[in-house]
Every structure is written in C-alpha cells, then in structure tokens.
C-alpha cells in the first residue's frame, strides 16, 4: 500500500476554539477534577474545572489590561506545571498566541525565538528564568516587553507570583474578555512552536486552533476515547514546550480526564506511586528505564533468572495474542508470573496504569510485547511538531506492535517513491514562520508535507518507520545504513544511555556509546565492581567493554555484515542538553556530537584494521 486516508468523524463547528473545551467542562461539570497539584507530603490536591476556568479568565483579564491584543505573541518559559497550562489557556482566552520556550534554553536561543516570533510579553516560572528572558531582550536590543510575569516570586508560595497579573485585570469587563475569546475560530493561529533544532536553527511552526481542537476531537471520537475519558488520569512530565505534551494537555481537558504535572523525569517514579495514573505519555527511553530498573532490582535480589523467565513469558504471551495462537499452558504461565513478578512491576508504575502512549522515537517491539504481557499496553504513535504531534497512532482494536498505527480522522499518509513519508490533513500546520524558502522545500505542489522520515505501509494501512532520510549513512563502499535500528537495539541494554552510529564515507560502520549514570552503580555492584566507579573509569573497565560488545553483537545480528558495527568506543561522559548534544525532547544532535567527539572518531578510523 502506498497511501491511506482516514475519513473525518463528525467535525467541530468552524467557529470553535481550543478554549471551548475548558469552558464546556466548567459549565457542564464544574466540580470535576481536571488537574491535581502535588503537596510536599506526596499527596495531591485536586483543581476542579470551575476553579481552573476562573483562574484562566482572571489571568486573561490581566493580559488584556497589560495591553496584550488579539494575535499578539506571549511566551511561556517554564518547566512543566499546572500554571503552564493555565497560562496557555489564558493567552488563548485573551485572543493571543502562545510561544513556548524550553526552560533549558540559553539567552541566545530565547532571543532568537522572541525576535522571530515577535514576542511582546512573557511568563516565566522562576526569577532566574525571568532574568534570562530580560537579559536576552536587552542584549539583543529587542523591543521592550509589555509585561514579564514570574510564577514563583522569591519568598512566595508556588504560583503566587501570577497574582500580580490577575490583580491588574480586575477591572476588565467580562464582555470584553468574551468578545476576545469569541473572536477566535479554528483558522486562528494558536501557537508558534519552535523545532528542537537537531540540525540548524529552530524553525517556528505555526499551528492553529483547528490543528489542536479538531485533532483532539477526532482522537476522542476514535477508540482512543476509551483510553482518555472522564475516569482516566495521567501525569505529564515531558516539557510542555514540546508539542506532544501540549496536545495531551488539551486532550485531557476535552475528555474531562485528571492531569497532574511533574517538572522532570527524576520525580516520575515517586509521583506515579502516589498519583496512580491510568495512562502515561512517554518517550521510549522511559520504558527502557522502567524495564532496566526492574531487571537490576531482580539481579540485586538474586532473582535474575526468575525475571528473565517471566519476561520471556510476557513477550511470548503478547506475540501469541497478536498472532491468534494463544495456548492454555501459556495462559497459565502468564497467570503464575503475574502474581509473582508482573504485579510488582505494575505497582512500581502506580498500580492502575493500563495504557501508555509512546512517541518521539522508535520503541523496541520486544519491549512493547513485554509491557503488554505485564499488563500495560503501549500505543505507539508518529508525528512531528509540524503535525501537532500525532499523524498516526495505535489504538484499542487497531494495534500492531512494531508499527505506529493508522492515521487519525482527517489525516492522510503517502509513501513517496524514495520511501519518504508524506502527510496532509487535520494535524498539518499552516507553515513555517518567516521561512518561505523552507515552506517551498517542505510542501509539494498538491499540499503534501515532506516529513523527512522513511517508512512503509502494510496491506492494512499500518505505518512503520524505517529511518530518517537525512540520517542515512552511506559508507565508502556505497552501503546505505539506517542507524536507528542499530542504535535502538543497543540502547535497550540496561548499562547503555545513548549510542550514535557513524560511518559516513568511512570504510566501515562504527559507534560511540555512553553509559547510564543511573544504572551504572547497581550494575557495577552486581558484577563485583566498586559501585562508586566513575564514568571515565567504567569506560575503560574490561567487564564493561565486554558487556557493551555483547549488546553490539546482538544489534549486529539484526542486520547484514556490511551494515554491522565493527568498532565502538565508550565515552567518559554522557551526551547532555547543556552541552548541546541532546534536544530537550531527548533527540541526539548528531552534528554537535560529531564535532565534540571528533578525536574519538579519529581514533576509531585511524586505529588500524577493524575488528570483526
């Protein structure tokens, strides 16, 4: 199959807007808990639909009073938290446009986004973040902001800093605010989201209210409405500056689901234990870490063989379920390990998790089968910033592990002659801001968007991602190598954090590998090494090198010999966003990595004959 189109389910009115979802919840279900805020003791305080809508309107009045007009751009520079979402809805309620900025952004990155988007006001979460904004504006000589508000002022309660904004808008008439909100339609610009910039300078993607609202509508009318409904709950920990988290934030409001916020991944495990989410949005690395943590815990307790047997049963059970070849003995084995092992893994994820949505990169099929066997079904999706996140997604009743699902309502997918995935429809943005040359390059004459990813459609219209067009490596011998398959296989190992396959115009394929600082101490202890071993020492340790070699060998078994990794080096530190190696959404910036670790590559390709 070369093309698939999913028809629209009933559509929204053209004069609808994203804010309708929150208003409707407040009017129809005022006491429904839409959000939850963590306490210091680990418990959670609910925020009702009526309370959230009142706070949003109060913030919107403040923006109007400050001179923020319809279509004006207001930036949010903050970690993931409730106030981020409330500010987002407030900006939309005032008829303005939200410009999200990752909280890890440098002053120069902030300045570029502010200048390109024409940001006129900003909301930051901390005084330090506000200072970065102020410094960026002044250093680059940008126009003065109409307002710069801080959520957490020194000495105040979390979020109390926005009281200044709400107080300033106390005299703004309700009918003026209503007129602002009602002036917004599906065609109105809702946000400008800047790509994470794995190559080159970030481009501003202009997404409309229709992109979000209609895509949410189509999603909830599909069988995904069984996953996200008024009885569901989730924890958002991915940065809300990322389109994937932002889409789910709107989705939960529309569904009436309960949403808690976690500012970073390090707090996810403890938060899940107290919050008990029913579904989770995550990138593949999160599922790898959950699996590896369970494995290392079993090793530390002398129960590695039991864990591996149980993992094997989970995978075989899931595969049998998919193939329609379930047997009674396999059902009994799964029931046995469910009581012995799987229950504890589910409890570590809060005990109520039934579904998880994975995006942002490929997920190992074995890992997806494992989790389904344990009792948590992972629904893989595919999308970009340019497509408001999901183009396709697996869903109840329409799921094939190893594929990223079928298109959502109103979306179309086509595979071009060179294997590139093209798309158009509900989720597709209206274009890059101030970049006519980028738009001309990205769109075909008949409106299809070139995603830059490679894929294939099976006979049932399920999409599989096979690589990224610009990341294909061509060796000196002319062999085309897609690095993702090798990288994903190696990165699934408990000891590995990141891996980057190299070999462009080189005589053979190689890789640079980093170790996982979280799992290294446990792994070292289980293998008779000092648990305090440093990353640099571990990179030279023969046991570590031998372990990584086995992971590389397993990955090489999945490709031809010409495509296999013949040499690798373990680095003395991990890739980091601070050094520019990773985007905030955990994608590798290959150009930056190649530049910073060029001496390592010189050693690989200048070290004489390759192994293997």
C-alpha positions as CSV (number, residue, x, y, z in Angstrom):
1,X,0.0,0.0,0.0
2,X,1.3,3.5,-0.9
3,X,-1.4,5.7,0.5
4,X,-4.1,5.7,3.2
5,X,-6.7,8.3,4.1
6,X,-8.8,8.2,7.2
7,X,-12.2,9.9,6.8
8,X,-13.3,12.5,9.2
9,X,-15.6,11.6,12.1
10,X,-18.1,14.3,13.0
11,X,-16.3,17.6,12.9
12,X,-16.3,20.7,15.1
13,X,-18.1,23.9,14.1
14,X,-15.8,26.3,12.2
15,X,-16.2,29.0,14.9
16,X,-14.9,26.6,17.7
17,X,-11.6,27.2,19.5
18,X,-9.4,25.3,22.0
19,X,-10.8,27.2,25.0
20,X,-14.2,25.8,24.3
21,X,-13.1,22.5,25.9
22,X,-12.3,24.1,29.3
23,X,-15.3,26.4,29.2
24,X,-17.6,23.4,28.5
25,X,-16.1,21.4,31.3
26,X,-16.6,24.3,33.7
27,X,-20.2,24.8,32.7
28,X,-21.3,21.2,32.4
29,X,-19.1,19.6,35.1
30,X,-17.9,22.4,37.4
31,X,-16.9,20.0,40.3
32,X,-15.0,17.6,38.0
33,X,-11.3,17.4,39.0
34,X,-9.4,18.3,35.8
35,X,-6.0,18.8,37.4
36,X,-4.1,17.9,40.5
37,X,-1.2,19.7,42.3
38,X,1.4,17.8,44.4
39,X,1.8,18.5,48.1
40,X,5.1,18.2,49.9
41,X,4.0,15.0,51.6
42,X,3.3,13.4,48.3
43,X,-0.5,13.6,48.2
44,X,-2.3,15.6,45.6
45,X,-4.9,18.5,45.8
46,X,-7.5,18.5,43.0
47,X,-8.3,21.5,40.9
48,X,-11.9,21.5,39.6
49,X,-13.0,22.6,36.1
50,X,-14.7,25.6,37.6
51,X,-11.6,26.6,39.6
52,X,-9.4,26.2,36.6
53,X,-11.7,28.3,34.3
54,X,-11.9,31.1,36.9
55,X,-8.1,31.2,37.2
56,X,-7.7,31.2,33.4
57,X,-10.2,34.0,32.9
58,X,-8.5,36.1,35.7
59,X,-5.1,35.6,34.1
60,X,-6.6,36.5,30.7
61,X,-8.1,39.7,32.1
62,X,-4.6,40.6,33.4
63,X,-3.1,40.1,29.9
64,X,-5.8,42.3,28.4
65,X,-5.1,45.0,31.0
66,X,-1.4,44.8,30.2
67,X,-2.1,45.7,26.5
68,X,-1.8,42.2,25.0
69,X,-4.0,42.4,22.0
70,X,-5.6,39.8,19.7
71,X,-2.9,37.9,17.8
72,X,-0.1,39.2,20.0
73,X,2.6,36.7,20.9
74,X,3.1,35.8,24.6
75,X,6.0,33.5,25.5
76,X,5.9,30.9,28.3
77,X,9.4,29.9,29.7
78,X,8.8,27.3,32.4
79,X,9.1,23.8,33.5
80,X,6.0,21.5,33.2
81,X,3.5,22.6,35.9
82,X,-0.2,23.5,36.3
83,X,0.5,27.2,35.9
84,X,2.0,26.5,32.4
85,X,-1.3,25.0,31.2
86,X,-3.4,27.7,32.9
87,X,-1.3,30.4,31.3
88,X,-1.6,28.7,27.9
89,X,-5.4,28.7,28.1
90,X,-5.4,32.3,29.4
91,X,-3.3,33.5,26.4
92,X,-5.8,31.8,24.1
93,X,-8.8,33.2,26.0
94,X,-7.3,36.7,25.5
95,X,-7.2,36.1,21.8
96,X,-3.4,35.9,21.8
97,X,-0.8,33.4,20.6
98,X,1.4,31.3,22.8
99,X,5.1,30.9,22.1
100,X,6.5,28.1,24.3
101,X,10.2,28.2,25.1
102,X,12.1,25.2,26.7
103,X,13.2,26.1,30.2
104,X,16.7,24.9,29.4
105,X,17.1,27.4,26.6
106,X,20.1,29.8,26.6
107,X,19.7,33.6,26.4
108,X,20.7,33.5,22.7
109,X,18.1,30.8,21.9
110,X,15.5,32.9,23.8
111,X,16.5,36.0,21.9
112,X,16.2,34.2,18.5
113,X,12.7,32.9,19.3
114,X,11.5,36.2,20.7
115,X,12.7,38.1,17.7
116,X,11.5,35.7,15.1
117,X,8.1,35.2,16.7
118,X,7.7,38.9,17.6
119,X,7.0,38.1,21.3
120,X,5.6,41.1,23.1
121,X,5.1,39.7,26.6
122,X,6.3,36.7,28.6
123,X,5.6,34.5,31.6
124,X,8.5,32.7,33.4
125,X,8.4,30.2,36.2
126,X,11.3,31.5,38.4
127,X,13.2,34.7,38.9
128,X,16.3,33.1,37.3
129,X,14.3,32.2,34.2
130,X,12.8,35.7,34.1
131,X,16.4,37.2,34.3
132,X,17.4,35.0,31.3
133,X,14.5,36.5,29.4
134,X,15.3,40.0,30.4
135,X,19.0,39.6,29.6
136,X,18.1,38.2,26.2
137,X,15.8,41.1,25.3
138,X,18.3,43.7,26.4
139,X,21.4,42.1,25.0
140,X,19.9,41.8,21.5
141,X,18.2,45.2,21.6
142,X,14.7,43.7,21.2
143,X,11.6,45.8,21.8
144,X,10.6,46.2,25.5
145,X,8.1,43.6,26.7
146,X,4.6,44.7,27.7
147,X,5.0,42.5,30.7
148,X,7.3,39.9,32.2
149,X,5.5,37.9,35.0
150,X,7.1,35.4,37.3
151,X,5.1,32.4,38.6
152,X,7.2,31.9,41.7
153,X,8.5,35.1,43.3
154,X,11.1,35.0,46.0
155,X,9.6,34.1,49.3
156,X,6.1,33.5,47.9
157,X,4.0,30.4,47.5
158,X,4.4,28.4,44.2
159,X,2.4,30.2,41.5
160,X,1.6,33.2,43.7
161,X,3.6,35.5,41.6
162,X,0.8,35.4,39.0
163,X,-1.4,37.2,41.5
164,X,0.0,40.5,40.2
165,X,-1.2,39.7,36.8
166,X,-4.7,38.7,37.9
167,X,-5.0,41.8,40.2
168,X,-4.1,44.1,37.3
169,X,-7.0,42.7,35.3
170,X,-9.7,43.0,37.9
171,X,-11.4,45.9,36.2
172,X,-11.5,44.3,32.7
173,X,-15.2,43.8,31.8
174,X,-16.3,40.2,31.3
175,X,-18.0,41.0,28.0
176,X,-14.7,42.4,26.7
177,X,-13.0,39.1,27.5
178,X,-15.8,37.1,26.0
179,X,-15.5,39.1,22.8
180,X,-11.8,38.4,22.6
181,X,-12.4,34.6,23.1
182,X,-15.3,34.5,20.6
183,X,-13.3,36.3,18.0
184,X,-11.1,33.2,17.7
185,X,-12.0,30.4,15.2
186,X,-10.5,27.2,14.1
187,X,-8.5,29.1,11.5
188,X,-6.9,31.4,14.1
189,X,-3.2,31.0,15.0
190,X,-2.9,29.3,18.4
191,X,0.8,28.9,18.9
192,X,4.2,29.1,17.3
193,X,6.3,26.1,18.4
194,X,10.0,26.1,17.5
195,X,11.5,22.8,16.4
196,X,14.2,21.4,18.7
197,X,16.8,22.0,16.1
198,X,18.6,18.7,15.7
199,X,20.1,20.4,12.6
200,X,20.4,24.2,12.0
201,X,18.4,27.0,13.7
202,X,15.0,26.2,15.0
203,X,12.1,26.9,12.7
204,X,8.8,28.3,14.1
205,X,5.8,26.0,13.3
206,X,2.5,27.9,13.1
207,X,-0.3,25.8,14.5
208,X,-3.9,26.8,14.5
209,X,-6.8,26.3,16.9
210,X,-8.1,23.9,14.4
211,X,-4.9,21.8,14.4
212,X,-5.3,21.2,18.1
213,X,-9.1,21.3,18.6
214,X,-10.1,19.2,15.6
215,X,-7.3,16.7,16.1
216,X,-8.4,16.3,19.7
217,X,-12.0,15.9,18.6
218,X,-11.0,13.2,16.1
219,X,-8.9,11.4,18.6
220,X,-11.6,11.3,21.3
221,X,-14.1,10.0,18.7
222,X,-11.8,7.1,17.9
223,X,-11.3,4.2,20.2
224,X,-8.7,6.3,22.0
225,X,-11.7,7.8,23.7
226,X,-11.7,4.5,25.7
227,X,-8.2,5.4,27.0
228,X,-8.7,9.1,27.7
229,X,-12.1,9.7,29.3
230,X,-13.6,11.3,32.4
231,X,-12.4,8.3,34.5
232,X,-8.8,8.5,33.3
233,X,-5.8,10.2,34.8
234,X,-2.3,10.9,33.7
235,X,0.9,12.6,34.7
236,X,2.6,15.0,32.4
237,X,6.4,15.2,32.8
238,X,7.6,15.8,29.2
239,X,8.2,19.6,28.8
240,X,5.0,21.4,27.8
241,X,7.1,23.3,25.3
242,X,7.0,20.0,23.3
243,X,4.1,19.6,21.0
244,X,3.4,16.0,22.2
245,X,2.8,17.1,25.8
246,X,0.9,20.1,24.7
247,X,-1.5,18.1,22.6
248,X,-2.2,15.7,25.5
249,X,-2.7,18.6,27.8
250,X,-5.6,19.8,25.6
251,X,-6.8,16.3,25.1
252,X,-7.2,15.6,28.8
253,X,-9.2,18.8,29.3
254,X,-11.5,17.9,26.4
255,X,-12.0,14.4,27.7
256,X,-12.5,15.5,31.3
257,X,-9.6,13.4,32.5
258,X,-7.5,14.3,35.5
259,X,-4.0,15.6,34.8
260,X,-1.1,16.0,37.2
261,X,2.2,17.7,36.4
262,X,5.8,16.6,37.2
263,X,8.6,19.1,36.4
264,X,11.1,16.5,35.3
265,X,11.7,12.8,34.8
266,X,13.6,12.3,38.0
267,X,10.4,12.7,40.0
268,X,8.3,10.5,37.9
269,X,8.7,7.2,39.8
270,X,7.7,8.6,43.2
271,X,4.9,10.7,41.7
272,X,3.4,7.6,39.9
273,X,3.4,5.8,43.2
274,X,1.1,8.4,44.8
275,X,-0.9,9.6,41.8
276,X,-1.8,6.3,40.3
277,X,-2.2,7.3,36.6
278,X,-4.3,5.1,34.3
279,X,-2.4,6.2,31.1
280,X,1.0,7.8,30.5
281,X,2.7,9.8,27.8
282,X,6.4,9.0,27.4
283,X,9.3,8.6,25.1
284,X,10.8,5.1,24.5
285,X,13.7,5.8,26.9
286,X,11.3,5.9,29.8
287,X,10.1,2.4,29.1
288,X,13.6,1.2,28.7
289,X,14.5,2.7,32.1
290,X,11.5,1.0,33.8
291,X,12.4,-2.3,32.4
292,X,16.1,-1.9,33.2
293,X,15.3,-0.8,36.8
294,X,13.2,-3.9,37.3
295,X,16.0,-6.1,35.9
296,X,18.7,-4.6,38.1
297,X,16.4,-4.9,41.1
298,X,16.0,-8.6,40.4
299,X,19.7,-9.0,39.9
300,X,20.4,-7.4,43.2
301,X,18.0,-9.7,44.9
302,X,19.4,-12.8,43.3
303,X,16.3,-13.3,41.2
304,X,17.6,-12.5,37.7
305,X,16.7,-16.0,36.3
306,X,13.1,-15.6,37.5
307,X,12.9,-12.1,36.0
308,X,14.2,-13.3,32.6
309,X,11.9,-16.3,32.5
310,X,8.9,-14.0,33.4
311,X,10.0,-11.5,30.7
312,X,10.2,-14.3,28.2
313,X,6.7,-15.5,29.1
314,X,5.3,-11.9,28.8
315,X,6.8,-11.5,25.3
316,X,5.6,-14.9,24.1
317,X,2.1,-14.3,25.5
318,X,1.8,-10.9,23.8
319,X,3.1,-12.4,20.5
320,X,0.6,-15.2,20.7
321,X,-2.2,-12.8,21.4
322,X,-1.3,-10.8,18.3
323,X,-1.0,-13.9,16.1
324,X,-4.1,-15.5,17.4
325,X,-2.2,-18.6,18.7
326,X,-2.8,-18.5,22.4
327,X,-2.4,-21.7,24.3
328,X,-3.7,-22.8,27.7
329,X,-0.2,-23.6,29.1
330,X,0.9,-20.0,28.1
331,X,-2.1,-18.5,29.8
332,X,-1.2,-20.5,33.0
333,X,2.4,-19.4,32.8
334,X,1.4,-15.8,32.5
335,X,-1.0,-16.1,35.4
336,X,1.8,-17.5,37.5
337,X,4.3,-14.7,36.7
338,X,1.5,-12.1,37.0
339,X,1.2,-13.0,40.7
340,X,5.0,-13.5,41.2
341,X,6.5,-10.7,39.1
342,X,4.2,-8.6,36.9
343,X,2.2,-7.3,39.8
344,X,5.3,-5.7,41.3
345,X,6.2,-4.0,38.1
346,X,2.7,-2.6,37.7
347,X,2.8,-1.4,41.3
348,X,6.0,0.4,40.6
349,X,4.1,2.3,37.9
350,X,1.3,3.3,40.3
351,X,-0.8,0.1,40.1
352,X,-3.5,1.5,37.9
353,X,-1.7,2.0,34.6
354,X,-3.4,0.3,31.7
355,X,-2.1,2.2,28.7
356,X,0.9,4.2,27.7
357,X,1.5,6.3,24.5
358,X,5.0,6.2,23.2
359,X,6.3,8.8,20.7
360,X,9.4,10.8,19.8
361,X,11.3,7.7,18.5
362,X,11.1,4.0,17.8
363,X,10.2,1.6,20.6
364,X,11.7,-1.9,20.6
365,X,9.0,-4.4,19.7
366,X,10.2,-6.8,22.3
367,X,9.8,-4.1,24.9
368,X,6.3,-3.3,23.7
369,X,5.4,-7.0,23.9
370,X,6.9,-7.3,27.4
371,X,4.8,-4.5,28.8
372,X,1.6,-5.8,27.2
373,X,2.4,-9.1,28.7
374,X,2.8,-7.4,32.1
375,X,-0.5,-5.7,31.7
376,X,0.3,-2.3,30.3
377,X,-0.4,-1.8,26.6
378,X,1.9,0.7,24.8
379,X,0.3,2.5,21.9
380,X,3.0,3.8,19.5
381,X,2.3,7.0,17.6
382,X,4.1,9.0,15.0
383,X,4.1,12.7,14.4
384,X,6.2,15.9,14.3
385,X,5.9,19.4,15.7
386,X,4.6,20.3,12.2
387,X,1.7,17.9,12.6
388,X,0.6,18.9,16.1
389,X,2.1,15.6,17.3
390,X,0.1,12.5,16.1
391,X,-0.5,11.8,12.5
392,X,-1.0,8.1,13.2
393,X,-1.3,6.1,16.4
394,X,-2.1,2.6,17.6
395,X,-5.3,2.3,19.5
396,X,-7.6,-0.3,21.1
397,X,-8.8,-2.6,18.4
398,X,-6.3,-1.2,15.9
399,X,-2.9,-2.1,17.2
400,X,0.1,-3.8,15.7
401,X,3.3,-3.8,17.7
402,X,6.3,-2.6,15.7
403,X,4.1,-0.2,13.8
404,X,2.9,3.3,14.7
405,X,-0.8,2.8,13.8
406,X,-3.1,4.2,11.2
407,X,-4.0,7.8,10.6
408,X,-6.4,9.7,12.9
409,X,-9.6,11.1,11.4
410,X,-8.9,13.6,8.5
411,X,-5.2,12.6,8.2
412,X,-3.6,11.2,5.1
413,X,-0.3,9.3,4.7
414,X,1.5,8.6,1.4
415,X,4.8,6.9,0.8
416,X,6.8,8.6,-1.9
417,X,8.9,6.9,-4.5
418,X,12.1,7.2,-2.4
419,X,10.3,5.9,0.7
420,X,9.7,9.3,2.4
421,X,6.6,9.7,4.4
422,X,4.3,12.5,3.2
423,X,1.2,13.7,5.0
424,X,-1.6,16.2,4.9
425,X,-4.9,16.8,6.7
426,X,-6.2,17.7,10.2
427,X,-3.0,17.9,12.1
428,X,-0.8,19.6,9.5
429,X,0.4,23.1,10.4
430,X,-0.1,26.1,8.2
431,X,3.7,26.7,7.6
432,X,7.0,27.9,9.0
433,X,7.0,31.5,10.3
434,X,9.1,33.9,8.2
435,X,10.6,31.0,6.2
436,X,9.1,31.0,2.6
437,X,12.1,29.0,1.3
438,X,11.6,26.3,4.0
439,X,7.9,26.1,3.1
440,X,8.7,25.8,-0.6
441,X,11.0,22.9,0.2
442,X,8.7,21.2,2.7
443,X,5.4,21.1,0.7
444,X,4.6,19.5,-2.6
445,X,2.6,21.4,-5.2
446,X,-0.6,19.5,-4.1
447,X,-0.2,20.2,-0.4
448,X,1.6,17.1,0.9
449,X,4.2,17.8,3.6
450,X,7.6,16.1,3.4
451,X,8.3,14.7,6.8
452,X,11.9,13.7,6.2
453,X,11.2,10.3,7.7
454,X,11.2,7.0,5.8
455,X,8.5,4.4,6.2
456,X,6.2,1.8,4.7
457,X,2.5,1.0,4.9
458,X,1.4,-2.6,5.2
459,X,-1.8,-4.0,3.5
460,X,-3.9,-2.9,6.4
461,X,-2.6,0.7,6.3
462,X,-0.4,0.5,9.4
463,X,2.7,2.7,9.2
464,X,6.2,1.5,10.1
465,X,9.0,4.0,10.4
466,X,12.2,2.6,8.8
467,X,14.6,5.6,9.3
468,X,15.2,9.3,8.8
469,X,16.1,10.4,5.3
470,X,18.8,12.8,6.4
471,X,20.4,10.3,8.8
472,X,21.0,7.5,6.3
473,X,24.7,6.7,6.4
474,X,26.5,5.9,3.1
475,X,29.8,4.2,3.7
476,X,32.9,4.5,1.5
477,X,31.8,1.2,-0.1
478,X,28.4,2.7,-1.1
479,X,26.4,0.8,1.5
480,X,23.3,2.6,2.8
481,X,22.9,2.1,6.6
482,X,19.9,3.3,8.7
483,X,21.4,3.9,12.1
484,X,18.2,3.9,14.1
485,X,17.8,0.1,14.1
486,X,21.2,-0.5,15.5
487,X,21.0,2.4,17.9
488,X,17.7,1.3,19.4
489,X,18.9,-2.3,19.8
490,X,22.0,-1.3,21.8
491,X,20.3,1.5,23.8
492,X,17.8,-1.0,25.2
493,X,20.6,-2.5,27.3
494,X,20.5,-1.6,31.0
495,X,24.0,-0.2,31.1
496,X,23.7,2.0,27.9
497,X,22.4,5.5,27.9
498,X,23.0,6.7,24.3
499,X,24.6,5.4,21.2
500,X,25.3,7.0,17.9
501,X,26.2,5.0,14.8
502,X,28.7,6.7,12.5
503,X,30.4,5.8,9.2
504,X,29.5,8.4,6.6
505,X,32.1,8.0,3.8
506,X,34.1,5.7,6.0
507,X,35.3,2.1,5.2
508,X,33.1,0.6,7.9
509,X,30.3,1.3,10.4
510,X,31.2,2.2,14.0
511,X,29.5,3.6,17.1
512,X,30.2,5.8,20.1
513,X,28.4,4.7,23.3
514,X,27.6,6.4,26.6
515,X,26.8,4.7,29.9
516,X,23.7,5.3,32.0
517,X,24.7,7.0,35.2
518,X,21.5,5.9,37.0
519,X,22.1,2.1,36.4
520,X,25.9,2.1,36.5
521,X,26.2,1.8,40.3
522,X,23.8,-1.2,40.5
523,X,25.3,-2.9,37.5
524,X,28.9,-2.4,38.9
525,X,27.9,-3.8,42.3
526,X,26.2,-6.9,40.7
527,X,29.4,-7.5,38.7
528,X,31.9,-7.2,41.6
529,X,33.0,-3.7,40.8
530,X,33.0,-0.6,43.0
531,X,29.5,1.0,42.8
532,X,31.2,4.4,43.1
533,X,33.1,3.8,39.9
534,X,33.3,6.9,37.7
535,X,32.0,7.1,34.1
536,X,35.6,7.5,32.9
537,X,36.9,4.5,34.8
538,X,33.9,2.4,33.7
539,X,34.6,3.3,30.1
540,X,38.0,1.6,30.4
541,X,36.9,-1.3,32.5
542,X,37.2,-4.7,30.7
543,X,34.0,-6.1,32.1
544,X,32.0,-3.0,30.9
545,X,33.7,-3.1,27.4
546,X,32.8,-6.9,27.1
547,X,29.2,-6.2,28.2
548,X,28.8,-3.5,25.6
549,X,30.4,-5.7,23.0
550,X,27.6,-8.3,23.6
551,X,25.0,-5.6,23.2
552,X,26.7,-4.6,19.9
553,X,26.8,-8.2,18.8
554,X,23.1,-8.6,19.4
555,X,22.4,-5.5,17.4
556,X,24.6,-6.7,14.6
557,X,22.6,-9.9,14.4
558,X,19.6,-7.9,13.1
559,X,21.5,-6.5,10.0
560,X,23.8,-7.7,7.3
561,X,27.5,-8.0,7.9
562,X,28.2,-4.9,5.8
563,X,25.8,-2.9,7.9
564,X,27.1,-4.1,11.3
565,X,29.2,-2.2,13.8
566,X,32.8,-3.2,13.6
567,X,34.3,-0.8,16.2
568,X,32.9,1.2,19.1
569,X,34.2,3.4,21.8
570,X,32.7,4.1,25.2
571,X,32.8,7.8,26.2
572,X,33.8,9.1,29.6
573,X,30.6,11.1,29.9
574,X,27.0,11.1,28.7
575,X,25.5,13.3,26.0
576,X,23.7,16.2,27.5
577,X,21.4,19.0,26.6
578,X,23.6,21.5,28.4
579,X,26.5,20.8,26.1
580,X,24.1,20.9,23.1
581,X,24.3,17.1,22.4
582,X,20.6,16.5,23.0
583,X,17.4,18.4,22.4
584,X,15.0,19.0,25.3
585,X,12.9,16.1,23.8
586,X,15.9,13.7,24.1
587,X,16.8,13.6,20.4
588,X,20.5,13.5,19.5
589,X,22.0,16.5,17.8
590,X,24.3,14.5,15.6
591,X,26.3,17.4,14.1
592,X,27.2,18.7,17.6
593,X,28.2,15.2,18.8
594,X,30.4,14.6,15.8
595,X,32.1,17.9,16.4
596,X,32.7,17.5,20.1
597,X,33.9,13.9,19.9
598,X,35.9,14.1,16.6
599,X,39.1,12.9,18.4
600,X,37.3,9.7,19.3
601,X,36.2,9.2,15.7
602,X,39.8,9.9,14.5
603,X,41.0,7.2,16.9
604,X,38.4,4.7,15.6
605,X,39.2,5.2,11.9
606,X,42.9,5.7,12.4
607,X,43.5,2.7,14.8
608,X,44.4,0.2,12.1
609,X,42.4,-2.8,10.9
610,X,38.8,-3.0,12.1
611,X,37.7,-5.8,14.4
612,X,35.3,-8.4,13.1
